[in-house]
Amino acid sequence: MTLPELQEFIRQMYGWKDEQRGAEGTFLWLCEEVGELAAALRESDQDALELEFADVLAWLATLANVKGVDLSRAIERKYGKGCPGCGKLICACGESVKP
């Protein structure tokens, strides 16, 4: 499944609920899922990790849908020409630099 397909899949499945919840409520759900991912990372449970990564990605797609953001376009704009910090395809920024 591509990123645009994921966004459309999520929109079709939950779009009406997501619009009612709004960006703030959706962001809180995303944060909760990130917390659950953190717990799965601590436990090193591969099955739980896969499910939590899926949840985080789905809620990120949901939030993007609610805010009218095309994630593929956003990724291309930010990273399509390489690292946003140094501009290289293989990042040459120092470890303390967040691109």
PDB file as gemmi writes it, atoms N, CA and C in Angstrom:
CRYST1    1.000    1.000    1.000  90.00  90.00  90.00 P 1                      
ATOM      1  N   MET A   1       0.846  -1.173   0.000  1.00  0.00           N  
ATOM      2  CA  MET A   1       0.000   0.000   0.000  1.00  0.00           C  
ATOM      3  C   MET A   1       0.894   1.239   0.000  1.00  0.00           C  
ATOM      4  N   THR A   2       0.631   2.160  -0.900  1.00  0.00           N  
ATOM      5  CA  THR A   2       1.399   3.400  -0.952  1.00  0.00           C  
ATOM      6  C   THR A   2       0.852   4.393   0.073  1.00  0.00           C  
ATOM      7  N   LEU A   3       1.594   5.444   0.304  1.00  0.00           N  
ATOM      8  CA  LEU A   3       1.141   6.475   1.235  1.00  0.00           C  
ATOM      9  C   LEU A   3      -0.173   7.118   0.785  1.00  0.00           C  
ATOM     10  N   PRO A   4      -0.314   7.487  -0.506  1.00  0.00           N  
ATOM     11  CA  PRO A   4      -1.617   8.020  -0.934  1.00  0.00           C  
ATOM     12  C   PRO A   4      -2.751   7.008  -0.763  1.00  0.00           C  
ATOM     13  N   GLU A   5      -2.463   5.737  -1.019  1.00  0.00           N  
ATOM     14  CA  GLU A   5      -3.476   4.706  -0.833  1.00  0.00           C  
ATOM     15  C   GLU A   5      -3.864   4.581   0.641  1.00  0.00           C  
ATOM     16  N   LEU A   6      -2.879   4.676   1.518  1.00  0.00           N  
ATOM     17  CA  LEU A   6      -3.156   4.623   2.949  1.00  0.00           C  
ATOM     18  C   LEU A   6      -4.056   5.783   3.361  1.00  0.00           C  
ATOM     19  N   GLN A   7      -3.714   6.992   2.929  1.00  0.00           N  
ATOM     20  CA  GLN A   7      -4.531   8.145   3.300  1.00  0.00           C  
ATOM     21  C   GLN A   7      -5.964   7.988   2.812  1.00  0.00           C  
ATOM     22  N   GLU A   8      -6.135   7.518   1.602  1.00  0.00           N  
ATOM     23  CA  GLU A   8      -7.476   7.334   1.055  1.00  0.00           C  
ATOM     24  C   GLU A   8      -8.208   6.203   1.769  1.00  0.00           C  
ATOM     25  N   PHE A   9      -7.505   5.133   2.079  1.00  0.00           N  
ATOM     26  CA  PHE A   9      -8.085   4.003   2.806  1.00  0.00           C  
ATOM     27  C   PHE A   9      -8.613   4.460   4.164  1.00  0.00           C  
ATOM     28  N   ILE A  10      -7.794   5.221   4.886  1.00  0.00           N  
ATOM     29  CA  ILE A  10      -8.179   5.740   6.198  1.00  0.00           C  
ATOM     30  C   ILE A  10      -9.351   6.711   6.051  1.00  0.00           C  
ATOM     31  N   ARG A  11      -9.309   7.571   5.023  1.00  0.00           N  
ATOM     32  CA  ARG A  11     -10.387   8.531   4.788  1.00  0.00           C  
ATOM     33  C   ARG A  11     -11.709   7.801   4.556  1.00  0.00           C  
ATOM     34  N   GLN A  12     -11.673   6.749   3.734  1.00  0.00           N  
ATOM     35  CA  GLN A  12     -12.898   6.006   3.444  1.00  0.00           C  
ATOM     36  C   GLN A  12     -13.427   5.288   4.684  1.00  0.00           C  
ATOM     37  N   MET A  13     -12.519   4.738   5.483  1.00  0.00           N  
ATOM     38  CA  MET A  13     -12.927   3.958   6.639  1.00  0.00           C  
ATOM     39  C   MET A  13     -13.442   4.843   7.789  1.00  0.00           C  
ATOM     40  N   TYR A  14     -12.750   5.960   8.029  1.00  0.00           N  
ATOM     41  CA  TYR A  14     -13.023   6.747   9.237  1.00  0.00           C  
ATOM     42  C   TYR A  14     -13.285   8.232   8.991  1.00  0.00           C  
ATOM     43  N   GLY A  15     -13.290   8.667   7.745  1.00  0.00           N  
ATOM     44  CA  GLY A  15     -13.341  10.100   7.447  1.00  0.00           C  
ATOM     45  C   GLY A  15     -14.433  10.868   8.161  1.00  0.00           C  
ATOM     46  N   TRP A  16     -15.639  10.335   8.200  1.00  0.00           N  
ATOM     47  CA  TRP A  16     -16.743  11.059   8.828  1.00  0.00           C  
ATOM     48  C   TRP A  16     -16.522  11.213  10.329  1.00  0.00           C  
ATOM     49  N   LYS A  17     -15.959  10.193  10.974  1.00  0.00           N  
ATOM     50  CA  LYS A  17     -15.671  10.273  12.403  1.00  0.00           C  
ATOM     51  C   LYS A  17     -14.524  11.247  12.664  1.00  0.00           C  
ATOM     52  N   ASP A  18     -13.518  11.200  11.782  1.00  0.00           N  
ATOM     53  CA  ASP A  18     -12.347  12.060  11.955  1.00  0.00           C  
ATOM     54  C   ASP A  18     -12.720  13.535  11.862  1.00  0.00           C  
ATOM     55  N   GLU A  19     -13.580  13.867  10.910  1.00  0.00           N  
ATOM     56  CA  GLU A  19     -14.014  15.259  10.759  1.00  0.00           C  
ATOM     57  C   GLU A  19     -14.757  15.734  12.003  1.00  0.00           C  
ATOM     58  N   GLN A  20     -15.569  14.877  12.579  1.00  0.00           N  
ATOM     59  CA  GLN A  20     -16.301  15.244  13.791  1.00  0.00           C  
ATOM     60  C   GLN A  20     -15.361  15.447  14.978  1.00  0.00           C  
ATOM     61  N   ARG A  21     -14.327  14.605  15.073  1.00  0.00           N  
ATOM     62  CA  ARG A  21     -13.380  14.677  16.179  1.00  0.00           C  
ATOM     63  C   ARG A  21     -12.510  15.918  16.070  1.00  0.00           C  
ATOM     64  N   GLY A  22     -12.116  16.250  14.839  1.00  0.00           N  
ATOM     65  CA  GLY A  22     -11.284  17.423  14.612  1.00  0.00           C  
ATOM     66  C   GLY A  22      -9.804  17.163  14.846  1.00  0.00           C  
ATOM     67  N   ALA A  23      -9.013  18.165  14.542  1.00  0.00           N  
ATOM     68  CA  ALA A  23      -7.557  18.044  14.615  1.00  0.00           C  
ATOM     69  C   ALA A  23      -7.064  17.848  16.049  1.00  0.00           C  
ATOM     70  N   GLU A  24      -7.632  18.578  16.989  1.00  0.00           N  
ATOM     71  CA  GLU A  24      -7.136  18.491  18.368  1.00  0.00           C  
ATOM     72  C   GLU A  24      -7.365  17.105  18.957  1.00  0.00           C  
ATOM     73  N   GLY A  25      -8.582  16.575  18.795  1.00  0.00           N  
ATOM     74  CA  GLY A  25      -8.873  15.242  19.305  1.00  0.00           C  
ATOM     75  C   GLY A  25      -8.053  14.172  18.607  1.00  0.00           C  
ATOM     76  N   THR A  26      -7.874  14.338  17.304  1.00  0.00           N  
ATOM     77  CA  THR A  26      -7.082  13.384  16.535  1.00  0.00           C  
ATOM     78  C   THR A  26      -5.625  13.414  16.973  1.00  0.00           C  
ATOM     79  N   PHE A  27      -5.096  14.601  17.230  1.00  0.00           N  
ATOM     80  CA  PHE A  27      -3.716  14.722  17.688  1.00  0.00           C  
ATOM     81  C   PHE A  27      -3.530  14.017  19.032  1.00  0.00           C  
ATOM     82  N   LEU A  28      -4.511  14.133  19.914  1.00  0.00           N  
ATOM     83  CA  LEU A  28      -4.405  13.448  21.211  1.00  0.00           C  
ATOM     84  C   LEU A  28      -4.364  11.928  21.032  1.00  0.00           C  
ATOM     85  N   TRP A  29      -5.168  11.387  20.100  1.00  0.00           N  
ATOM     86  CA  TRP A  29      -5.126   9.953  19.818  1.00  0.00           C  
ATOM     87  C   TRP A  29      -3.758   9.566  19.264  1.00  0.00           C  
ATOM     88  N   LEU A  30      -3.208  10.402  18.365  1.00  0.00           N  
ATOM     89  CA  LEU A  30      -1.875  10.130  17.820  1.00  0.00           C  
ATOM     90  C   LEU A  30      -0.849  10.067  18.947  1.00  0.00           C  
ATOM     91  N   CYS A  31      -0.915  11.010  19.864  1.00  0.00           N  
ATOM     92  CA  CYS A  31       0.037  11.031  20.991  1.00  0.00           C  
ATOM     93  C   CYS A  31      -0.098   9.781  21.851  1.00  0.00           C  
ATOM     94  N   GLU A  32      -1.332   9.345  22.076  1.00  0.00           N  
ATOM     95  CA  GLU A  32      -1.543   8.129  22.855  1.00  0.00           C  
ATOM     96  C   GLU A  32      -0.907   6.926  22.162  1.00  0.00           C  
ATOM     97  N   GLU A  33      -1.069   6.855  20.847  1.00  0.00           N  
ATOM     98  CA  GLU A  33      -0.478   5.743  20.097  1.00  0.00           C  
ATOM     99  C   GLU A  33       1.045   5.798  20.103  1.00  0.00           C  
ATOM    100  N   VAL A  34       1.617   6.990  20.075  1.00  0.00           N  
ATOM    101  CA  VAL A  34       3.076   7.117  20.170  1.00  0.00           C  
ATOM    102  C   VAL A  34       3.538   6.595  21.536  1.00  0.00           C  
ATOM    103  N   GLY A  35       2.778   6.876  22.575  1.00  0.00           N  
ATOM    104  CA  GLY A  35       3.102   6.349  23.899  1.00  0.00           C  
ATOM    105  C   GLY A  35       3.049   4.827  23.925  1.00  0.00           C  
ATOM    106  N   GLU A  36       2.053   4.256  23.261  1.00  0.00           N  
ATOM    107  CA  GLU A  36       1.962   2.797  23.195  1.00  0.00           C  
ATOM    108  C   GLU A  36       3.119   2.212  22.384  1.00  0.00           C  
ATOM    109  N   LEU A  37       3.562   2.928  21.362  1.00  0.00           N  
ATOM    110  CA  LEU A  37       4.735   2.490  20.601  1.00  0.00           C  
ATOM    111  C   LEU A  37       5.977   2.515  21.488  1.00  0.00           C  
ATOM    112  N   ALA A  38       6.097   3.546  22.303  1.00  0.00           N  
ATOM    113  CA  ALA A  38       7.236   3.639  23.227  1.00  0.00           C  
ATOM    114  C   ALA A  38       7.261   2.436  24.173  1.00  0.00           C  
ATOM    115  N   ALA A  39       6.105   2.057  24.677  1.00  0.00           N  
ATOM    116  CA  ALA A  39       6.032   0.897  25.572  1.00  0.00           C  
ATOM    117  C   ALA A  39       6.430  -0.380  24.834  1.00  0.00           C  
ATOM    118  N   ALA A  40       5.967  -0.525  23.596  1.00  0.00           N  
ATOM    119  CA  ALA A  40       6.319  -1.719  22.810  1.00  0.00           C  
ATOM    120  C   ALA A  40       7.817  -1.755  22.518  1.00  0.00           C  
ATOM    121  N   LEU A  41       8.416  -0.602  22.295  1.00  0.00           N  
ATOM    122  CA  LEU A  41       9.872  -0.544  22.067  1.00  0.00           C  
ATOM    123  C   LEU A  41      10.622  -1.000  23.316  1.00  0.00           C  
ATOM    124  N   ARG A  42      10.158  -0.581  24.473  1.00  0.00           N  
ATOM    125  CA  ARG A  42      10.802  -0.980  25.732  1.00  0.00           C  
ATOM    126  C   ARG A  42      10.710  -2.480  25.946  1.00  0.00           C  
ATOM    127  N   GLU A  43       9.587  -3.066  25.558  1.00  0.00           N  
ATOM    128  CA  GLU A  43       9.358  -4.484  25.798  1.00  0.00           C  
ATOM    129  C   GLU A  43       9.976  -5.385  24.744  1.00  0.00           C  
ATOM    130  N   SER A  44      10.429  -4.815  23.632  1.00  0.00           N  
ATOM    131  CA  SER A  44      11.012  -5.586  22.527  1.00  0.00           C  
ATOM    132  C   SER A  44      10.088  -6.700  22.045  1.00  0.00           C  
ATOM    133  N   ASP A  45       8.799  -6.414  21.998  1.00  0.00           N  
ATOM    134  CA  ASP A  45       7.798  -7.364  21.523  1.00  0.00           C  
ATOM    135  C   ASP A  45       7.533  -7.057  20.057  1.00  0.00           C  
ATOM    136  N   GLN A  46       8.034  -7.888  19.152  1.00  0.00           N  
ATOM    137  CA  GLN A  46       7.957  -7.629  17.710  1.00  0.00           C  
ATOM    138  C   GLN A  46       6.517  -7.509  17.216  1.00  0.00           C  
ATOM    139  N   ASP A  47       5.641  -8.379  17.694  1.00  0.00           N  
ATOM    140  CA  ASP A  47       4.241  -8.326  17.278  1.00  0.00           C  
ATOM    141  C   ASP A  47       3.605  -7.008  17.711  1.00  0.00           C  
ATOM    142  N   ALA A  48       3.805  -6.633  18.960  1.00  0.00           N  
ATOM    143  CA  ALA A  48       3.260  -5.374  19.471  1.00  0.00           C  
ATOM    144  C   ALA A  48       3.872  -4.188  18.722  1.00  0.00           C  
ATOM    145  N   LEU A  49       5.167  -4.269  18.419  1.00  0.00           N  
ATOM    146  CA  LEU A  49       5.823  -3.190  17.670  1.00  0.00           C  
ATOM    147  C   LEU A  49       5.148  -2.970  16.318  1.00  0.00           C  
ATOM    148  N   GLU A  50       4.909  -4.048  15.587  1.00  0.00           N  
ATOM    149  CA  GLU A  50       4.278  -3.923  14.274  1.00  0.00           C  
ATOM    150  C   GLU A  50       2.908  -3.274  14.385  1.00  0.00           C  
ATOM    151  N   LEU A  51       2.121  -3.722  15.353  1.00  0.00           N  
ATOM    152  CA  LEU A  51       0.774  -3.166  15.515  1.00  0.00           C  
ATOM    153  C   LEU A  51       0.819  -1.697  15.920  1.00  0.00           C  
ATOM    154  N   GLU A  52       1.739  -1.336  16.796  1.00  0.00           N  
ATOM    155  CA  GLU A  52       1.819   0.058  17.248  1.00  0.00           C  
ATOM    156  C   GLU A  52       2.375   0.973  16.147  1.00  0.00           C  
ATOM    157  N   PHE A  53       3.340   0.481  15.366  1.00  0.00           N  
ATOM    158  CA  PHE A  53       3.797   1.276  14.222  1.00  0.00           C  
ATOM    159  C   PHE A  53       2.632   1.524  13.271  1.00  0.00           C  
ATOM    160  N   ALA A  54       1.818   0.501  13.046  1.00  0.00           N  
ATOM    161  CA  ALA A  54       0.653   0.652  12.164  1.00  0.00           C  
ATOM    162  C   ALA A  54      -0.322   1.681  12.727  1.00  0.00           C  
ATOM    163  N   ASP A  55      -0.560   1.632  14.031  1.00  0.00           N  
ATOM    164  CA  ASP A  55      -1.468   2.599  14.652  1.00  0.00           C  
ATOM    165  C   ASP A  55      -0.949   4.030  14.521  1.00  0.00           C  
ATOM    166  N   VAL A  56       0.343   4.218  14.791  1.00  0.00           N  
ATOM    167  CA  VAL A  56       0.921   5.565  14.696  1.00  0.00           C  
ATOM    168  C   VAL A  56       0.802   6.094  13.266  1.00  0.00           C  
ATOM    169  N   LEU A  57       1.119   5.253  12.305  1.00  0.00           N  
ATOM    170  CA  LEU A  57       1.028   5.673  10.912  1.00  0.00           C  
ATOM    171  C   LEU A  57      -0.416   5.984  10.519  1.00  0.00           C  
ATOM    172  N   ALA A  58      -1.346   5.159  10.960  1.00  0.00           N  
ATOM    173  CA  ALA A  58      -2.763   5.399  10.650  1.00  0.00           C  
ATOM    174  C   ALA A  58      -3.256   6.698  11.267  1.00  0.00           C  
ATOM    175  N   TRP A  59      -2.886   6.963  12.509  1.00  0.00           N  
ATOM    176  CA  TRP A  59      -3.326   8.199  13.147  1.00  0.00           C  
ATOM    177  C   TRP A  59      -2.636   9.419  12.544  1.00  0.00           C  
ATOM    178  N   LEU A  60      -1.402   9.271  12.094  1.00  0.00           N  
ATOM    179  CA  LEU A  60      -0.736  10.369  11.391  1.00  0.00           C  
ATOM    180  C   LEU A  60      -1.463  10.659  10.072  1.00  0.00           C  
ATOM    181  N   ALA A  61      -1.827   9.608   9.351  1.00  0.00           N  
ATOM    182  CA  ALA A  61      -2.588   9.779   8.113  1.00  0.00           C  
ATOM    183  C   ALA A  61      -3.941  10.420   8.405  1.00  0.00           C  
ATOM    184  N   THR A  62      -4.562  10.023   9.494  1.00  0.00           N  
ATOM    185  CA  THR A  62      -5.839  10.608   9.890  1.00  0.00           C  
ATOM    186  C   THR A  62      -5.704  12.098  10.144  1.00  0.00           C  
ATOM    187  N   LEU A  63      -4.686  12.474  10.899  1.00  0.00           N  
ATOM    188  CA  LEU A  63      -4.472  13.894  11.203  1.00  0.00           C  
ATOM    189  C   LEU A  63      -4.187  14.683   9.925  1.00  0.00           C  
ATOM    190  N   ALA A  64      -3.397  14.115   9.041  1.00  0.00           N  
ATOM    191  CA  ALA A  64      -3.124  14.768   7.761  1.00  0.00           C  
ATOM    192  C   ALA A  64      -4.417  14.950   6.974  1.00  0.00           C  
ATOM    193  N   ASN A  65      -5.269  13.937   6.957  1.00  0.00           N  
ATOM    194  CA  ASN A  65      -6.553  14.042   6.267  1.00  0.00           C  
ATOM    195  C   ASN A  65      -7.404  15.161   6.855  1.00  0.00           C  
ATOM    196  N   VAL A  66      -7.490  15.206   8.171  1.00  0.00           N  
ATOM    197  CA  VAL A  66      -8.303  16.224   8.834  1.00  0.00           C  
ATOM    198  C   VAL A  66      -7.805  17.629   8.489  1.00  0.00           C  
ATOM    199  N   LYS A  67      -6.495  17.773   8.390  1.00  0.00           N  
ATOM    200  CA  LYS A  67      -5.908  19.090   8.103  1.00  0.00           C  
ATOM    201  C   LYS A  67      -5.705  19.344   6.614  1.00  0.00           C  
ATOM    202  N   GLY A  68      -6.080  18.404   5.765  1.00  0.00           N  
ATOM    203  CA  GLY A  68      -5.961  18.598   4.318  1.00  0.00           C  
ATOM    204  C   GLY A  68      -4.530  18.565   3.805  1.00  0.00           C  
ATOM    205  N   VAL A  69      -3.695  17.753   4.438  1.00  0.00           N  
ATOM    206  CA  VAL A  69      -2.287  17.634   4.048  1.00  0.00           C  
ATOM    207  C   VAL A  69      -2.092  16.339   3.272  1.00  0.00           C  
ATOM    208  N   ASP A  70      -1.518  16.448   2.087  1.00  0.00           N  
ATOM    209  CA  ASP A  70      -1.140  15.280   1.288  1.00  0.00           C  
ATOM    210  C   ASP A  70       0.246  14.850   1.768  1.00  0.00           C  
ATOM    211  N   LEU A  71       0.314  13.739   2.474  1.00  0.00           N  
ATOM    212  CA  LEU A  71       1.585  13.306   3.057  1.00  0.00           C  
ATOM    213  C   LEU A  71       2.658  13.046   2.009  1.00  0.00           C  
ATOM    214  N   SER A  72       2.304  12.475   0.877  1.00  0.00           N  
ATOM    215  CA  SER A  72       3.294  12.224  -0.180  1.00  0.00           C  
ATOM    216  C   SER A  72       3.902  13.528  -0.671  1.00  0.00           C  
ATOM    217  N   ARG A  73       3.056  14.512  -0.889  1.00  0.00           N  
ATOM    218  CA  ARG A  73       3.533  15.822  -1.340  1.00  0.00           C  
ATOM    219  C   ARG A  73       4.420  16.467  -0.268  1.00  0.00           C  
ATOM    220  N   ALA A  74       4.005  16.349   0.982  1.00  0.00           N  
ATOM    221  CA  ALA A  74       4.781  16.935   2.074  1.00  0.00           C  
ATOM    222  C   ALA A  74       6.164  16.293   2.183  1.00  0.00           C  
ATOM    223  N   ILE A  75       6.226  14.961   2.060  1.00  0.00           N  
ATOM    224  CA  ILE A  75       7.504  14.250   2.117  1.00  0.00           C  
ATOM    225  C   ILE A  75       8.399  14.665   0.952  1.00  0.00           C  
ATOM    226  N   GLU A  76       7.806  14.739  -0.229  1.00  0.00           N  
ATOM    227  CA  GLU A  76       8.570  15.140  -1.414  1.00  0.00           C  
ATOM    228  C   GLU A  76       9.128  16.557  -1.246  1.00  0.00           C  
ATOM    229  N   ARG A  77       8.301  17.468  -0.755  1.00  0.00           N  
ATOM    230  CA  ARG A  77       8.756  18.854  -0.545  1.00  0.00           C  
ATOM    231  C   ARG A  77       9.905  18.924   0.457  1.00  0.00           C  
ATOM    232  N   LYS A  78       9.790  18.162   1.538  1.00  0.00           N  
ATOM    233  CA  LYS A  78      10.784  18.252   2.612  1.00  0.00           C  
ATOM    234  C   LYS A  78      12.044  17.440   2.327  1.00  0.00           C  
ATOM    235  N   TYR A  79      11.895  16.229   1.783  1.00  0.00           N  
ATOM    236  CA  TYR A  79      13.024  15.310   1.648  1.00  0.00           C  
ATOM    237  C   TYR A  79      13.342  14.888   0.219  1.00  0.00           C  
ATOM    238  N   GLY A  80      12.594  15.377  -0.741  1.00  0.00           N  
ATOM    239  CA  GLY A  80      12.738  14.933  -2.120  1.00  0.00           C  
ATOM    240  C   GLY A  80      14.075  15.228  -2.767  1.00  0.00           C  
ATOM    241  N   LYS A  81      14.796  16.200  -2.256  1.00  0.00           N  
ATOM    242  CA  LYS A  81      16.105  16.544  -2.829  1.00  0.00           C  
ATOM    243  C   LYS A  81      17.243  16.187  -1.887  1.00  0.00           C  
ATOM    244  N   GLY A  82      16.927  15.403  -0.870  1.00  0.00           N  
ATOM    245  CA  GLY A  82      17.949  14.996   0.087  1.00  0.00           C  
ATOM    246  C   GLY A  82      17.682  15.568   1.468  1.00  0.00           C  
ATOM    247  N   CYS A  83      18.691  15.515   2.285  1.00  0.00           N  
ATOM    248  CA  CYS A  83      18.604  15.991   3.663  1.00  0.00           C  
ATOM    249  C   CYS A  83      18.256  17.481   3.683  1.00  0.00           C  
ATOM    250  N   PRO A  84      17.247  17.877   4.439  1.00  0.00           N  
ATOM    251  CA  PRO A  84      16.909  19.295   4.505  1.00  0.00           C  
ATOM    252  C   PRO A  84      18.003  20.140   5.160  1.00  0.00           C  
ATOM    253  N   GLY A  85      18.864  19.498   5.942  1.00  0.00           N  
ATOM    254  CA  GLY A  85      19.937  20.236   6.605  1.00  0.00           C  
ATOM    255  C   GLY A  85      21.126  20.511   5.700  1.00  0.00           C  
ATOM    256  N   CYS A  86      21.665  19.453   5.080  1.00  0.00           N  
ATOM    257  CA  CYS A  86      22.881  19.603   4.274  1.00  0.00           C  
ATOM    258  C   CYS A  86      22.611  19.518   2.774  1.00  0.00           C  
ATOM    259  N   GLY A  87      21.422  19.052   2.395  1.00  0.00           N  
ATOM    260  CA  GLY A  87      21.064  18.955   0.991  1.00  0.00           C  
ATOM    261  C   GLY A  87      21.609  17.727   0.272  1.00  0.00           C  
ATOM    262  N   LYS A  88      22.287  16.852   0.998  1.00  0.00           N  
ATOM    263  CA  LYS A  88      22.867  15.663   0.362  1.00  0.00           C  
ATOM    264  C   LYS A  88      21.933  14.469   0.476  1.00  0.00           C  
ATOM    265  N   LEU A  89      22.032  13.561  -0.490  1.00  0.00           N  
ATOM    266  CA  LEU A  89      21.201  12.366  -0.482  1.00  0.00           C  
ATOM    267  C   LEU A  89      21.539  11.467   0.706  1.00  0.00           C  
ATOM    268  N   ILE A  90      22.808  11.374   1.040  1.00  0.00           N  
ATOM    269  CA  ILE A  90      23.240  10.696   2.260  1.00  0.00           C  
ATOM    270  C   ILE A  90      23.680  11.792   3.214  1.00  0.00           C  
ATOM    271  N   CYS A  91      22.933  11.940   4.295  1.00  0.00           N  
ATOM    272  CA  CYS A  91      23.126  13.063   5.221  1.00  0.00           C  
ATOM    273  C   CYS A  91      24.573  13.151   5.712  1.00  0.00           C  
ATOM    274  N   ALA A  92      25.106  14.374   5.650  1.00  0.00           N  
ATOM    275  CA  ALA A  92      26.458  14.632   6.151  1.00  0.00           C  
ATOM    276  C   ALA A  92      26.428  15.586   7.349  1.00  0.00           C  
ATOM    277  N   CYS A  93      25.225  15.832   7.893  1.00  0.00           N  
ATOM    278  CA  CYS A  93      25.105  16.703   9.058  1.00  0.00           C  
ATOM    279  C   CYS A  93      25.765  16.025  10.266  1.00  0.00           C  
ATOM    280  N   GLY A  94      26.258  16.809  11.166  1.00  0.00           N  
ATOM    281  CA  GLY A  94      26.818  16.266  12.390  1.00  0.00           C  
ATOM    282  C   GLY A  94      25.728  15.581  13.211  1.00  0.00           C  
ATOM    283  N   GLU A  95      26.131  14.691  14.116  1.00  0.00           N  
ATOM    284  CA  GLU A  95      25.163  13.945  14.911  1.00  0.00           C  
ATOM    285  C   GLU A  95      24.303  14.829  15.782  1.00  0.00           C  
ATOM    286  N   SER A  96      24.799  15.994  16.173  1.00  0.00           N  
ATOM    287  CA  SER A  96      24.022  16.877  17.038  1.00  0.00           C  
ATOM    288  C   SER A  96      23.042  17.748  16.268  1.00  0.00           C  
ATOM    289  N   VAL A  97      23.088  17.673  14.941  1.00  0.00           N  
ATOM    290  CA  VAL A  97      22.205  18.486  14.100  1.00  0.00           C  
ATOM    291  C   VAL A  97      20.964  17.694  13.743  1.00  0.00           C  
ATOM    292  N   LYS A  98      19.798  18.274  14.000  1.00  0.00           N  
ATOM    293  CA  LYS A  98      18.541  17.635  13.604  1.00  0.00           C  
ATOM    294  C   LYS A  98      18.128  18.240  12.271  1.00  0.00           C  
ATOM    295  N   PRO A  99      18.109  17.429  11.206  1.00  0.00           N  
ATOM    296  CA  PRO A  99      17.723  17.992   9.900  1.00  0.00           C  
ATOM    297  C   PRO A  99      16.268  18.387   9.841  1.00  0.00           C  
TER     298      PRO A  99                                                      
END                                                                             
